Amino acid sequence: MDEIDKTYSKIDTVNTKVRQTEVAATTNQLALTKANVQIHTLLVIASNYYQSVWIQIKE
């Protein structure tokens, strides 16, 4: 019976590690998504700035 308890304990430990890995992966995915949004925002700002400068040069 002791071996069964040890086996279940090991399974619980592995399950906990898998859940922690999933949480870390989700956190990393959220950070990547946030970075992509920030990059997109910077590109839009740069594009708008370029267009406004170009309009001023044309005038």
CHARMM internal coordinates of N, CA and C (Angstrom, degrees):
IC EDIT
DIST 1 N 1 CA 1.4516
DIST 1 CA 1 C 1.5249
ANGL 1 N 1 CA 1 C 110.83
DIST 1 C 2 N 1.3097
ANGL 1 CA 1 C 2 N 116.22
DIHE 1 N 1 CA 1 C 2 N -33.39
DIST 2 N 2 CA 1.4635
ANGL 1 C 2 N 2 CA 120.86
DIHE 1 CA 1 C 2 N 2 CA -179.76
DIST 2 CA 2 C 1.5264
ANGL 2 N 2 CA 2 C 111.10
DIHE 1 C 2 N 2 CA 2 C -63.55
DIST 2 C 3 N 1.3335
ANGL 2 CA 2 C 3 N 116.59
DIHE 2 N 2 CA 2 C 3 N -37.63
DIST 3 N 3 CA 1.4696
ANGL 2 C 3 N 3 CA 120.71
DIHE 2 CA 2 C 3 N 3 CA 178.38
DIST 3 CA 3 C 1.5263
ANGL 3 N 3 CA 3 C 110.89
DIHE 2 C 3 N 3 CA 3 C -64.36
DIST 3 C 4 N 1.3147
ANGL 3 CA 3 C 4 N 116.58
DIHE 3 N 3 CA 3 C 4 N -39.11
DIST 4 N 4 CA 1.4670
ANGL 3 C 4 N 4 CA 120.72
DIHE 3 CA 3 C 4 N 4 CA 178.85
DIST 4 CA 4 C 1.5291
ANGL 4 N 4 CA 4 C 109.62
DIHE 3 C 4 N 4 CA 4 C -64.00
DIST 4 C 5 N 1.3262
ANGL 4 CA 4 C 5 N 116.55
DIHE 4 N 4 CA 4 C 5 N -43.52
DIST 5 N 5 CA 1.4672
ANGL 4 C 5 N 5 CA 120.45
DIHE 4 CA 4 C 5 N 5 CA 178.21
DIST 5 CA 5 C 1.5263
ANGL 5 N 5 CA 5 C 111.00
DIHE 4 C 5 N 5 CA 5 C -61.39
DIST 5 C 6 N 1.3261
ANGL 5 CA 5 C 6 N 116.70
DIHE 5 N 5 CA 5 C 6 N -41.93
DIST 6 N 6 CA 1.4681
ANGL 5 C 6 N 6 CA 120.54
DIHE 5 CA 5 C 6 N 6 CA 178.89
DIST 6 CA 6 C 1.5251
ANGL 6 N 6 CA 6 C 110.66
DIHE 5 C 6 N 6 CA 6 C -64.64
DIST 6 C 7 N 1.3308
ANGL 6 CA 6 C 7 N 115.72
DIHE 6 N 6 CA 6 C 7 N -40.12
DIST 7 N 7 CA 1.4685
ANGL 6 C 7 N 7 CA 119.74
DIHE 6 CA 6 C 7 N 7 CA 179.59
DIST 7 CA 7 C 1.5245
ANGL 7 N 7 CA 7 C 110.44
DIHE 6 C 7 N 7 CA 7 C -64.07
DIST 7 C 8 N 1.3411
ANGL 7 CA 7 C 8 N 116.60
DIHE 7 N 7 CA 7 C 8 N -45.59
DIST 8 N 8 CA 1.4677
ANGL 7 C 8 N 8 CA 119.81
DIHE 7 CA 7 C 8 N 8 CA 177.96
DIST 8 CA 8 C 1.5230
ANGL 8 N 8 CA 8 C 111.36
DIHE 7 C 8 N 8 CA 8 C -62.03
DIST 8 C 9 N 1.3144
ANGL 8 CA 8 C 9 N 116.46
DIHE 8 N 8 CA 8 C 9 N -37.42
DIST 9 N 9 CA 1.4632
ANGL 8 C 9 N 9 CA 120.42
DIHE 8 CA 8 C 9 N 9 CA 177.93
DIST 9 CA 9 C 1.5262
ANGL 9 N 9 CA 9 C 110.63
DIHE 8 C 9 N 9 CA 9 C -63.29
DIST 9 C 10 N 1.3316
ANGL 9 CA 9 C 10 N 116.43
DIHE 9 N 9 CA 9 C 10 N -41.96
DIST 10 N 10 CA 1.4704
ANGL 9 C 10 N 10 CA 120.34
DIHE 9 CA 9 C 10 N 10 CA 178.13
DIST 10 CA 10 C 1.5232
ANGL 10 N 10 CA 10 C 110.70
DIHE 9 C 10 N 10 CA 10 C -64.71
DIST 10 C 11 N 1.3280
ANGL 10 CA 10 C 11 N 116.43
DIHE 10 N 10 CA 10 C 11 N -40.64
DIST 11 N 11 CA 1.4715
ANGL 10 C 11 N 11 CA 120.31
DIHE 10 CA 10 C 11 N 11 CA 178.66
DIST 11 CA 11 C 1.5243
ANGL 11 N 11 CA 11 C 110.11
DIHE 10 C 11 N 11 CA 11 C -63.29
DIST 11 C 12 N 1.3368
ANGL 11 CA 11 C 12 N 116.78
DIHE 11 N 11 CA 11 C 12 N -43.09
DIST 12 N 12 CA 1.4690
ANGL 11 C 12 N 12 CA 120.54
DIHE 11 CA 11 C 12 N 12 CA 177.61
DIST 12 CA 12 C 1.5220
ANGL 12 N 12 CA 12 C 111.07
DIHE 11 C 12 N 12 CA 12 C -60.39
DIST 12 C 13 N 1.3329
ANGL 12 CA 12 C 13 N 116.27
DIHE 12 N 12 CA 12 C 13 N -41.43
DIST 13 N 13 CA 1.4659
ANGL 12 C 13 N 13 CA 120.51
DIHE 12 CA 12 C 13 N 13 CA 179.05
DIST 13 CA 13 C 1.5212
ANGL 13 N 13 CA 13 C 110.67
DIHE 12 C 13 N 13 CA 13 C -62.95
DIST 13 C 14 N 1.3301
ANGL 13 CA 13 C 14 N 116.66
DIHE 13 N 13 CA 13 C 14 N -44.20
DIST 14 N 14 CA 1.4670
ANGL 13 C 14 N 14 CA 120.58
DIHE 13 CA 13 C 14 N 14 CA 179.10
DIST 14 CA 14 C 1.5211
ANGL 14 N 14 CA 14 C 110.32
DIHE 13 C 14 N 14 CA 14 C -64.30
DIST 14 C 15 N 1.3265
ANGL 14 CA 14 C 15 N 116.94
DIHE 14 N 14 CA 14 C 15 N -43.65
DIST 15 N 15 CA 1.4688
ANGL 14 C 15 N 15 CA 120.07
DIHE 14 CA 14 C 15 N 15 CA 178.60
DIST 15 CA 15 C 1.5231
ANGL 15 N 15 CA 15 C 111.19
DIHE 14 C 15 N 15 CA 15 C -60.37
DIST 15 C 16 N 1.3227
ANGL 15 CA 15 C 16 N 116.85
DIHE 15 N 15 CA 15 C 16 N -40.29
DIST 16 N 16 CA 1.4652
ANGL 15 C 16 N 16 CA 121.06
DIHE 15 CA 15 C 16 N 16 CA 177.80
DIST 16 CA 16 C 1.5213
ANGL 16 N 16 CA 16 C 110.51
DIHE 15 C 16 N 16 CA 16 C -62.87
DIST 16 C 17 N 1.3303
ANGL 16 CA 16 C 17 N 116.71
DIHE 16 N 16 CA 16 C 17 N -43.55
DIST 17 N 17 CA 1.4668
ANGL 16 C 17 N 17 CA 120.14
DIHE 16 CA 16 C 17 N 17 CA 179.63
DIST 17 CA 17 C 1.5229
ANGL 17 N 17 CA 17 C 111.05
DIHE 16 C 17 N 17 CA 17 C -64.55
DIST 17 C 18 N 1.3256
ANGL 17 CA 17 C 18 N 117.31
DIHE 17 N 17 CA 17 C 18 N -38.74
DIST 18 N 18 CA 1.4675
ANGL 17 C 18 N 18 CA 120.76
DIHE 17 CA 17 C 18 N 18 CA 177.48
DIST 18 CA 18 C 1.5245
ANGL 18 N 18 CA 18 C 110.03
DIHE 17 C 18 N 18 CA 18 C -62.94
DIST 18 C 19 N 1.3306
ANGL 18 CA 18 C 19 N 117.09
DIHE 18 N 18 CA 18 C 19 N -44.30
DIST 19 N 19 CA 1.4732
ANGL 18 C 19 N 19 CA 120.19
DIHE 18 CA 18 C 19 N 19 CA 178.91
DIST 19 CA 19 C 1.5253
ANGL 19 N 19 CA 19 C 111.05
DIHE 18 C 19 N 19 CA 19 C -62.86
DIST 19 C 20 N 1.3369
ANGL 19 CA 19 C 20 N 116.42
DIHE 19 N 19 CA 19 C 20 N -40.96
DIST 20 N 20 CA 1.4625
ANGL 19 C 20 N 20 CA 119.64
DIHE 19 CA 19 C 20 N 20 CA 178.70
DIST 20 CA 20 C 1.5237
ANGL 20 N 20 CA 20 C 110.77
DIHE 19 C 20 N 20 CA 20 C -64.23
DIST 20 C 21 N 1.3217
ANGL 20 CA 20 C 21 N 117.09
DIHE 20 N 20 CA 20 C 21 N -38.53
DIST 21 N 21 CA 1.4631
ANGL 20 C 21 N 21 CA 121.26
DIHE 20 CA 20 C 21 N 21 CA 178.15
DIST 21 CA 21 C 1.5218
ANGL 21 N 21 CA 21 C 110.57
DIHE 20 C 21 N 21 CA 21 C -65.52
DIST 21 C 22 N 1.3320
ANGL 21 CA 21 C 22 N 116.32
DIHE 21 N 21 CA 21 C 22 N -40.59
DIST 22 N 22 CA 1.4681
ANGL 21 C 22 N 22 CA 120.00
DIHE 21 CA 21 C 22 N 22 CA 178.04
DIST 22 CA 22 C 1.5238
ANGL 22 N 22 CA 22 C 110.86
DIHE 21 C 22 N 22 CA 22 C -63.35
DIST 22 C 23 N 1.3274
ANGL 22 CA 22 C 23 N 116.91
DIHE 22 N 22 CA 22 C 23 N -40.62
DIST 23 N 23 CA 1.4694
ANGL 22 C 23 N 23 CA 120.73
DIHE 22 CA 22 C 23 N 23 CA 178.22
DIST 23 CA 23 C 1.5266
ANGL 23 N 23 CA 23 C 109.91
DIHE 22 C 23 N 23 CA 23 C -63.86
DIST 23 C 24 N 1.3352
ANGL 23 CA 23 C 24 N 116.65
DIHE 23 N 23 CA 23 C 24 N -43.69
DIST 24 N 24 CA 1.4674
ANGL 23 C 24 N 24 CA 120.19
DIHE 23 CA 23 C 24 N 24 CA 178.93
DIST 24 CA 24 C 1.5199
ANGL 24 N 24 CA 24 C 110.62
DIHE 23 C 24 N 24 CA 24 C -62.99
DIST 24 C 25 N 1.3270
ANGL 24 CA 24 C 25 N 117.17
DIHE 24 N 24 CA 24 C 25 N -40.58
DIST 25 N 25 CA 1.4627
ANGL 24 C 25 N 25 CA 120.69
DIHE 24 CA 24 C 25 N 25 CA 179.37
DIST 25 CA 25 C 1.5231
ANGL 25 N 25 CA 25 C 110.42
DIHE 24 C 25 N 25 CA 25 C -64.79
DIST 25 C 26 N 1.3203
ANGL 25 CA 25 C 26 N 116.77
DIHE 25 N 25 CA 25 C 26 N -41.11
DIST 26 N 26 CA 1.4633
ANGL 25 C 26 N 26 CA 120.64
DIHE 25 CA 25 C 26 N 26 CA 177.95
DIST 26 CA 26 C 1.5241
ANGL 26 N 26 CA 26 C 110.32
DIHE 25 C 26 N 26 CA 26 C -63.73
DIST 26 C 27 N 1.3226
ANGL 26 CA 26 C 27 N 116.29
DIHE 26 N 26 CA 26 C 27 N -41.99
DIST 27 N 27 CA 1.4652
ANGL 26 C 27 N 27 CA 120.76
DIHE 26 CA 26 C 27 N 27 CA 178.32
DIST 27 CA 27 C 1.5212
ANGL 27 N 27 CA 27 C 110.45
DIHE 26 C 27 N 27 CA 27 C -62.09
DIST 27 C 28 N 1.3317
ANGL 27 CA 27 C 28 N 116.59
DIHE 27 N 27 CA 27 C 28 N -43.57
DIST 28 N 28 CA 1.4644
ANGL 27 C 28 N 28 CA 120.58
DIHE 27 CA 27 C 28 N 28 CA 178.36
DIST 28 CA 28 C 1.5243
ANGL 28 N 28 CA 28 C 111.02
DIHE 27 C 28 N 28 CA 28 C -64.34
DIST 28 C 29 N 1.3296
ANGL 28 CA 28 C 29 N 117.17
DIHE 28 N 28 CA 28 C 29 N -39.58
DIST 29 N 29 CA 1.4628
ANGL 28 C 29 N 29 CA 120.90
DIHE 28 CA 28 C 29 N 29 CA 179.10
DIST 29 CA 29 C 1.5265
ANGL 29 N 29 CA 29 C 110.26
DIHE 28 C 29 N 29 CA 29 C -64.10
DIST 29 C 30 N 1.3298
ANGL 29 CA 29 C 30 N 116.56
DIHE 29 N 29 CA 29 C 30 N -41.24
DIST 30 N 30 CA 1.4651
ANGL 29 C 30 N 30 CA 120.11
DIHE 29 CA 29 C 30 N 30 CA 178.04
DIST 30 CA 30 C 1.5258
ANGL 30 N 30 CA 30 C 111.11
DIHE 29 C 30 N 30 CA 30 C -63.99
DIST 30 C 31 N 1.3319
ANGL 30 CA 30 C 31 N 116.27
DIHE 30 N 30 CA 30 C 31 N -40.56
DIST 31 N 31 CA 1.4670
ANGL 30 C 31 N 31 CA 119.88
DIHE 30 CA 30 C 31 N 31 CA 178.70
DIST 31 CA 31 C 1.5217
ANGL 31 N 31 CA 31 C 110.46
DIHE 30 C 31 N 31 CA 31 C -64.46
DIST 31 C 32 N 1.3298
ANGL 31 CA 31 C 32 N 116.90
DIHE 31 N 31 CA 31 C 32 N -40.47
DIST 32 N 32 CA 1.4629
ANGL 31 C 32 N 32 CA 121.09
DIHE 31 CA 31 C 32 N 32 CA 178.67
DIST 32 CA 32 C 1.5255
ANGL 32 N 32 CA 32 C 110.87
DIHE 31 C 32 N 32 CA 32 C -65.21
DIST 32 C 33 N 1.3218
ANGL 32 CA 32 C 33 N 116.63
DIHE 32 N 32 CA 32 C 33 N -42.16
DIST 33 N 33 CA 1.4627
ANGL 32 C 33 N 33 CA 120.65
DIHE 32 CA 32 C 33 N 33 CA 177.97
DIST 33 CA 33 C 1.5243
ANGL 33 N 33 CA 33 C 110.40
DIHE 32 C 33 N 33 CA 33 C -62.18
DIST 33 C 34 N 1.3250
ANGL 33 CA 33 C 34 N 116.49
DIHE 33 N 33 CA 33 C 34 N -43.18
DIST 34 N 34 CA 1.4699
ANGL 33 C 34 N 34 CA 120.69
DIHE 33 CA 33 C 34 N 34 CA 178.84
DIST 34 CA 34 C 1.5250
ANGL 34 N 34 CA 34 C 110.39
DIHE 33 C 34 N 34 CA 34 C -62.24
DIST 34 C 35 N 1.3337
ANGL 34 CA 34 C 35 N 116.97
DIHE 34 N 34 CA 34 C 35 N -42.60
DIST 35 N 35 CA 1.4677
ANGL 34 C 35 N 35 CA 120.68
DIHE 34 CA 34 C 35 N 35 CA 178.91
DIST 35 CA 35 C 1.5234
ANGL 35 N 35 CA 35 C 110.54
DIHE 34 C 35 N 35 CA 35 C -63.17
DIST 35 C 36 N 1.3308
ANGL 35 CA 35 C 36 N 117.27
DIHE 35 N 35 CA 35 C 36 N -40.70
DIST 36 N 36 CA 1.4647
ANGL 35 C 36 N 36 CA 120.44
DIHE 35 CA 35 C 36 N 36 CA 178.86
DIST 36 CA 36 C 1.5248
ANGL 36 N 36 CA 36 C 111.36
DIHE 35 C 36 N 36 CA 36 C -63.78
DIST 36 C 37 N 1.3223
ANGL 36 CA 36 C 37 N 116.54
DIHE 36 N 36 CA 36 C 37 N -39.45
DIST 37 N 37 CA 1.4710
ANGL 36 C 37 N 37 CA 120.42
DIHE 36 CA 36 C 37 N 37 CA 177.58
DIST 37 CA 37 C 1.5236
ANGL 37 N 37 CA 37 C 109.93
DIHE 36 C 37 N 37 CA 37 C -64.42
DIST 37 C 38 N 1.3285
ANGL 37 CA 37 C 38 N 116.77
DIHE 37 N 37 CA 37 C 38 N -42.15
DIST 38 N 38 CA 1.4624
ANGL 37 C 38 N 38 CA 120.06
DIHE 37 CA 37 C 38 N 38 CA 179.82
DIST 38 CA 38 C 1.5247
ANGL 38 N 38 CA 38 C 111.03
DIHE 37 C 38 N 38 CA 38 C -64.57
DIST 38 C 39 N 1.3242
ANGL 38 CA 38 C 39 N 117.22
DIHE 38 N 38 CA 38 C 39 N -40.90
DIST 39 N 39 CA 1.4685
ANGL 38 C 39 N 39 CA 120.76
DIHE 38 CA 38 C 39 N 39 CA 177.87
DIST 39 CA 39 C 1.5216
ANGL 39 N 39 CA 39 C 109.94
DIHE 38 C 39 N 39 CA 39 C -63.20
DIST 39 C 40 N 1.3279
ANGL 39 CA 39 C 40 N 116.46
DIHE 39 N 39 CA 39 C 40 N -44.58
DIST 40 N 40 CA 1.4646
ANGL 39 C 40 N 40 CA 120.16
DIHE 39 CA 39 C 40 N 40 CA 179.02
DIST 40 CA 40 C 1.5305
ANGL 40 N 40 CA 40 C 110.31
DIHE 39 C 40 N 40 CA 40 C -60.46
DIST 40 C 41 N 1.3301
ANGL 40 CA 40 C 41 N 116.79
DIHE 40 N 40 CA 40 C 41 N -43.34
DIST 41 N 41 CA 1.4655
ANGL 40 C 41 N 41 CA 121.02
DIHE 40 CA 40 C 41 N 41 CA 178.66
DIST 41 CA 41 C 1.5233
ANGL 41 N 41 CA 41 C 110.99
DIHE 40 C 41 N 41 CA 41 C -60.48
DIST 41 C 42 N 1.3276
ANGL 41 CA 41 C 42 N 116.82
DIHE 41 N 41 CA 41 C 42 N -44.18
DIST 42 N 42 CA 1.4688
ANGL 41 C 42 N 42 CA 120.27
DIHE 41 CA 41 C 42 N 42 CA 178.78
DIST 42 CA 42 C 1.5257
ANGL 42 N 42 CA 42 C 111.43
DIHE 41 C 42 N 42 CA 42 C -63.04
DIST 42 C 43 N 1.3240
ANGL 42 CA 42 C 43 N 116.79
DIHE 42 N 42 CA 42 C 43 N -39.04
DIST 43 N 43 CA 1.4697
ANGL 42 C 43 N 43 CA 119.73
DIHE 42 CA 42 C 43 N 43 CA 178.35
DIST 43 CA 43 C 1.5273
ANGL 43 N 43 CA 43 C 111.22
DIHE 42 C 43 N 43 CA 43 C -65.05
DIST 43 C 44 N 1.3220
ANGL 43 CA 43 C 44 N 116.70
DIHE 43 N 43 CA 43 C 44 N -40.14
DIST 44 N 44 CA 1.4688
ANGL 43 C 44 N 44 CA 120.06
DIHE 43 CA 43 C 44 N 44 CA 177.66
DIST 44 CA 44 C 1.5224
ANGL 44 N 44 CA 44 C 110.22
DIHE 43 C 44 N 44 CA 44 C -64.42
DIST 44 C 45 N 1.3367
ANGL 44 CA 44 C 45 N 116.94
DIHE 44 N 44 CA 44 C 45 N -44.13
DIST 45 N 45 CA 1.4690
ANGL 44 C 45 N 45 CA 120.68
DIHE 44 CA 44 C 45 N 45 CA 178.90
DIST 45 CA 45 C 1.5235
ANGL 45 N 45 CA 45 C 110.31
DIHE 44 C 45 N 45 CA 45 C -61.60
DIST 45 C 46 N 1.3387
ANGL 45 CA 45 C 46 N 116.66
DIHE 45 N 45 CA 45 C 46 N -44.87
DIST 46 N 46 CA 1.4680
ANGL 45 C 46 N 46 CA 120.32
DIHE 45 CA 45 C 46 N 46 CA 179.91
DIST 46 CA 46 C 1.5201
ANGL 46 N 46 CA 46 C 110.91
DIHE 45 C 46 N 46 CA 46 C -63.58
DIST 46 C 47 N 1.3183
ANGL 46 CA 46 C 47 N 116.79
DIHE 46 N 46 CA 46 C 47 N -40.35
DIST 47 N 47 CA 1.4627
ANGL 46 C 47 N 47 CA 120.63
DIHE 46 CA 46 C 47 N 47 CA 179.31
DIST 47 CA 47 C 1.5302
ANGL 47 N 47 CA 47 C 110.84
DIHE 46 C 47 N 47 CA 47 C -64.91
DIST 47 C 48 N 1.3309
ANGL 47 CA 47 C 48 N 116.72
DIHE 47 N 47 CA 47 C 48 N -44.04
DIST 48 N 48 CA 1.4669
ANGL 47 C 48 N 48 CA 120.34
DIHE 47 CA 47 C 48 N 48 CA 178.59
DIST 48 CA 48 C 1.5250
ANGL 48 N 48 CA 48 C 111.08
DIHE 47 C 48 N 48 CA 48 C -62.90
DIST 48 C 49 N 1.3306
ANGL 48 CA 48 C 49 N 116.21
DIHE 48 N 48 CA 48 C 49 N -40.93
DIST 49 N 49 CA 1.4638
ANGL 48 C 49 N 49 CA 120.49
DIHE 48 CA 48 C 49 N 49 CA 178.96
DIST 49 CA 49 C 1.5306
ANGL 49 N 49 CA 49 C 110.05
DIHE 48 C 49 N 49 CA 49 C -63.49
DIST 49 C 50 N 1.3323
ANGL 49 CA 49 C 50 N 116.04
DIHE 49 N 49 CA 49 C 50 N -45.39
DIST 50 N 50 CA 1.4649
ANGL 49 C 50 N 50 CA 120.62
DIHE 49 CA 49 C 50 N 50 CA 179.35
DIST 50 CA 50 C 1.5294
ANGL 50 N 50 CA 50 C 110.38
DIHE 49 C 50 N 50 CA 50 C -59.22
DIST 50 C 51 N 1.3343
ANGL 50 CA 50 C 51 N 116.26
DIHE 50 N 50 CA 50 C 51 N -43.99
DIST 51 N 51 CA 1.4636
ANGL 50 C 51 N 51 CA 119.78
DIHE 50 CA 50 C 51 N 51 CA -179.75
DIST 51 CA 51 C 1.5246
ANGL 51 N 51 CA 51 C 111.17
DIHE 50 C 51 N 51 CA 51 C -64.33
DIST 51 C 52 N 1.3252
ANGL 51 CA 51 C 52 N 117.79
DIHE 51 N 51 CA 51 C 52 N -40.68
DIST 52 N 52 CA 1.4670
ANGL 51 C 52 N 52 CA 119.75
DIHE 51 CA 51 C 52 N 52 CA -179.08
DIST 52 CA 52 C 1.5251
ANGL 52 N 52 CA 52 C 110.89
DIHE 51 C 52 N 52 CA 52 C -67.92
DIST 52 C 53 N 1.3288
ANGL 52 CA 52 C 53 N 117.14
DIHE 52 N 52 CA 52 C 53 N -38.32
DIST 53 N 53 CA 1.4677
ANGL 52 C 53 N 53 CA 120.22
DIHE 52 CA 52 C 53 N 53 CA 177.08
DIST 53 CA 53 C 1.5194
ANGL 53 N 53 CA 53 C 109.78
DIHE 52 C 53 N 53 CA 53 C -65.84
DIST 53 C 54 N 1.3267
ANGL 53 CA 53 C 54 N 117.22
DIHE 53 N 53 CA 53 C 54 N -42.04
DIST 54 N 54 CA 1.4587
ANGL 53 C 54 N 54 CA 121.59
DIHE 53 CA 53 C 54 N 54 CA -179.28
DIST 54 CA 54 C 1.5276
ANGL 54 N 54 CA 54 C 110.52
DIHE 53 C 54 N 54 CA 54 C -62.73
DIST 54 C 55 N 1.3390
ANGL 54 CA 54 C 55 N 116.46
DIHE 54 N 54 CA 54 C 55 N -40.97
DIST 55 N 55 CA 1.4692
ANGL 54 C 55 N 55 CA 120.26
DIHE 54 CA 54 C 55 N 55 CA 178.54
DIST 55 CA 55 C 1.5292
ANGL 55 N 55 CA 55 C 109.94
DIHE 54 C 55 N 55 CA 55 C -63.90
DIST 55 C 56 N 1.3236
ANGL 55 CA 55 C 56 N 117.29
DIHE 55 N 55 CA 55 C 56 N -41.42
DIST 56 N 56 CA 1.4635
ANGL 55 C 56 N 56 CA 120.55
DIHE 55 CA 55 C 56 N 56 CA 179.53
DIST 56 CA 56 C 1.5255
ANGL 56 N 56 CA 56 C 110.91
DIHE 55 C 56 N 56 CA 56 C -65.08
DIST 56 C 57 N 1.3102
ANGL 56 CA 56 C 57 N 117.35
DIHE 56 N 56 CA 56 C 57 N -38.09
DIST 57 N 57 CA 1.4739
ANGL 56 C 57 N 57 CA 120.69
DIHE 56 CA 56 C 57 N 57 CA 179.01
DIST 57 CA 57 C 1.5265
ANGL 57 N 57 CA 57 C 109.89
DIHE 56 C 57 N 57 CA 57 C -65.90
DIST 57 C 58 N 1.3264
ANGL 57 CA 57 C 58 N 116.74
DIHE 57 N 57 CA 57 C 58 N -40.60
DIST 58 N 58 CA 1.4643
ANGL 57 C 58 N 58 CA 120.62
DIHE 57 CA 57 C 58 N 58 CA -179.14
DIST 58 CA 58 C 1.5255
ANGL 58 N 58 CA 58 C 111.43
DIHE 57 C 58 N 58 CA 58 C -66.82
DIST 58 C 59 N 1.3284
ANGL 58 CA 58 C 59 N 116.94
DIHE 58 N 58 CA 58 C 59 N -30.58
DIST 59 N 59 CA 1.4695
ANGL 58 C 59 N 59 CA 119.87
DIHE 58 CA 58 C 59 N 59 CA -178.98
DIST 59 CA 59 C 1.4998
ANGL 59 N 59 CA 59 C 107.90
DIHE 58 C 59 N 59 CA 59 C -78.99
END
COOR INIT
IC SEED 1 N 1 CA 1 C
IC BUILD
